[in-house]
Amino acid sequence: MTLPYERRYAIANARAFLWELLDPKVTPRVPKPIRKRAARLLKHYPHDFDMVDVSKAFGEPAKAPHDPPDGCLDCLRVERSKP
């Protein structure tokens, strides 16, 4: 069973990954069509404030006590880089 904070964390990680695909310094060998597709996906990808609205709609807490701070992509990168 996926908990609400796990769902938000997965969405935030996916957003951070798509942003990394757009940066040639972070992902130098990614083909241009993949970068364009990542950009198109990010155009309508939910932000942190969208996820708060979704949480409210489903009656879930907006944040779990151990969630990373809003917009903390560096926190997410550190978590993803752990083995």
Sequence and secondary structure as in RCSB ss.txt:
>XXXX:A:sequence
MTLPYERRYAIANARAFLWELLDPKVTPRVPKPIRKRAARLLKHYPHDFDMVDVSKAFGEPAKAPHDPPDGCLDC
LRVERSKP
>XXXX:A:secstr
   HHHHHHHHHHHHHHHHHHH TTTSTT  HHHHHHHHHHHHT   HHHHHHHHHHTT  S  TT   TT HHH
HHHHHH  
